[in-house]
Amino acid sequence: MNAETYVGLHQDKHGITQLGRVVLDGWLFGLIPETEDCAGWEIGRMQTLMEQVERAWDKYGNLPSRLPPPLRQRHHALYAHATAAARVKGWDPELGEDD
C-alpha cells in the first residue's frame, strides 16, 4: 500500500491487516459486494467504509458471538477463508517474544 491508496484485500501483504478486516466486514454486512476487494481505494474512501463497518458492529456489541446465526456463520466462513489464505502468504497470528 502506498500512502494514498489501499492495495486491496487480495494483494494485501497478509490479508489480515486492519484494512483487510474492514473489507471482510464490509462483505459480511453487505456494505460492498464480495467482488470488491477495495484495490486502489483512496484512504478516505477506506475510512468511510471503516465507519460504516463500525456502525454495523455496534449493533452487536462488536462481538461475533452476538451476531444472528446467519451472520455468525458468514463471519466464520469469511474469516476462515481469509485466515487460510493469509497463512499461505506467511502470516503467523502468534507473536514471538520480540514482537
N, C-alpha and C positions, 0 to 999 in steps of 0.2 A: 504494500500500500504506500503510495506517496502521500505527501502532506495534504493533498487536495481531494483525493478520491479513494474509495474502497475497491480492492481488487476483486471482490466477490467471494461468496462462500466457497465455491468450487476451486478457487485459486488461492484462498487464504492459506497461510503457512501451515496451519494445523486444522483450521475449521472450527475449533472450539475456543475461539477468541471472544472477546466481548461483542464485537460486531458480528461475528459468526452466530452467536447465540441470539442476537437481535433478528437476524434473518430467519433462523429456525423458529423463533417465537412469532415472527411475522407470518410464517407459514401456518403455525399452529392455530393462531387466532383468525386466519383468513384475511389478514391485512394486505398480503401480497400473494400472488399465485406461486405455486411451487416451481414454476418455470423461471421465476425471477430470483437470481442469486445476488442481486444488487451490484453486480460488476459495473464499475465506472460511476457509481453514485457519488455525488459530492458529499462531503462530511455533513453539511447542513441538512441534506435530504435524509441521511442516515440518522441524524439527531431527531428529525421529525418522526421517523419510523420508531426510534427508540422510545420516544414519548408516548406514541400510540400503544406500543407493547407494554410499557409501564402501566398505563391506564387499564389495559386489558387484564394484566396480572393483579392489579389492585382489587379487582372484583373477587379474587380467590385468595387473598391474603398472601400473594406471592409464593404459594406452595402448590407444587404439582399434586399433592395428596388431596387438595381441596377442589381440584378440577372435577367437573362431572365426568362420569365414566367414559363417554366417547372422546372427550378432550384428553383425559388422562391416558387413554390407550394411544391416542395420536401422539401425545407428548413422548410417551415411551418409545414408540416406533421411530419418530424423528430423531430423538437423541441417541437411540441405539445405533441407528444407521450412521449418524454423524460421528459418533464415538468410534465405531469400527473403521470408518474412512480416515479419521484423524490418527488412529493407531498405525494404519498402513503408512501414513506420512511421517511417522516417528514420534507422534505425541505420546507423552507419558504423564498421566494425571498425578503420579506420585512425585512429591518434591524431594529432592535429595537434601542431605544435611547442610549443604552450602547454599541452598535456594532460599 
